[in-house]
């Protein structure tokens, strides 16, 4: 049979920065030494990146027989539903006091709307016959 995962099952989890809408902004960028730079300068010495257009990705998945896209939801929402709060508390309680600030910083960096929490999105692709993954039930 044709279609996604027809024989073996499975799912895809896509985590990246992007939007669930059409953007008029140019999302192709280059970074060097943690600073945004002109993508045409220092060729080969910069990290090149572009935002994922989740709306188009979801539309493309809809055209695949047997596939279903769930989401996207924000990374903050996804990590919260997956238990990052509990993991944070476990890590924080087990590290020496001088390391606790780094645990707080890492949690805030991943979950804060001002950092990666809202900028990064999460989408799951499954077979259309599979149950909705629990993190995506309200998306």
C-alpha positions in Angstrom: 0.0 0.0 0.0 1.2 3.5 -0.6 1.3 6.0 2.2 3.5 7.0 5.1 4.8 4.4 7.4 2.4 1.8 5.9 4.7 -1.1 6.6 6.8 -0.1 9.6 4.8 2.5 11.5 6.6 5.3 13.2 6.3 9.1 13.4 8.3 12.2 12.7 8.9 14.9 15.2 10.0 18.3 13.8 11.4 20.9 16.1 12.7 24.1 14.6 12.1 27.8 14.4 9.5 29.1 12.2 5.9 30.2 12.0 2.5 28.7 11.3 1.6 31.5 8.9 2.9 33.0 5.7 5.7 35.4 6.4 6.7 38.4 4.4 10.0 38.5 6.2 13.1 37.1 4.6 14.0 34.2 6.9 17.3 33.2 5.2 20.1 34.4 7.6 23.7 33.8 8.4 25.4 33.7 11.8 29.1 34.0 12.6 30.4 34.1 16.2 26.8 34.3 17.5 26.1 37.4 15.5 23.9 37.8 12.4 25.9 38.7 9.4 25.4 39.1 5.6 24.9 35.6 4.2 27.0 36.5 1.2 30.1 37.5 3.2 32.6 35.0 4.6 31.2 32.2 2.5 31.9 28.8 4.1 32.6 30.4 7.5 29.1 31.1 8.6 26.1 29.1 9.7 23.2 29.5 7.2 19.7 29.1 8.4 16.0 29.7 7.4 12.8 29.5 9.3 10.5 26.5 8.6 7.2 27.4 7.1 5.0 25.1 9.1 1.9 26.1 7.3 3.3 24.9 4.0 4.8 21.8 5.6 1.3 20.9 7.1 -0.2 21.5 3.6 2.4 19.2 2.0 1.7 16.5 4.6 -2.0 16.7 3.9 -1.2 15.7 0.3 0.4 12.5 1.4 -1.9 9.5 1.5 -2.1 8.0 5.0 -0.3 10.9 6.7 -1.5 13.4 9.3 0.3 16.5 10.7 -0.3 17.6 14.3 0.5 21.0 15.5 2.6 23.0 15.4 2.7 24.0 19.0 5.3 26.2 20.7 8.4 24.5 22.1 7.5 25.9 25.5 4.1 24.2 25.4 5.6 20.9 24.1 8.4 20.8 26.8 5.9 21.7 29.5 3.6 18.8 28.4 6.6 16.5 28.2 7.5 17.2 31.8 10.4 19.7 31.7 9.3 21.2 35.0 9.8 18.0 36.8 13.1 17.4 35.0 14.2 20.9 35.9 13.4 20.3 39.6 15.3 17.0 39.6 18.4 18.5 38.0 18.3 21.6 40.2 18.1 19.6 43.4 21.1 17.4 42.4 23.7 19.9 41.2 26.0 21.9 43.5 24.8 25.4 44.4 27.3 27.0 42.0 25.7 25.1 39.1 22.1 25.9 39.9 22.2 29.2 38.0 23.2 27.4 34.8 20.2 25.0 35.2 17.8 28.0 35.6 19.4 29.7 32.6 19.0 26.6 30.4 15.4 26.1 31.4 14.6 29.8 30.7 16.4 29.7 27.4 14.4 26.7 26.2 11.0 27.8 27.6 10.9 31.6 27.8 8.8 33.3 25.1 11.6 35.9 24.7 14.1 33.1 23.9 13.4 29.7 22.2 10.1 29.0 23.9 7.8 30.7 21.4 10.2 31.0 18.5 10.7 27.3 18.1 7.7 25.2 17.1 7.0 21.4 17.2 5.0 19.4 14.7 4.4 15.7 14.7 3.6 13.6 11.6 1.9 10.3 12.0 -0.2 7.9 10.1 -3.8 9.2 9.9 -4.9 6.0 11.6 -2.7 6.5 14.6 -4.1 8.2 17.8 -3.3 11.9 18.2 -0.1 12.3 20.2 -1.0 13.6 23.6 1.0 16.8 23.3 -1.0 17.7 20.2 -4.5 16.9 21.4 -5.6 20.6 21.6 -3.7 21.8 18.5 
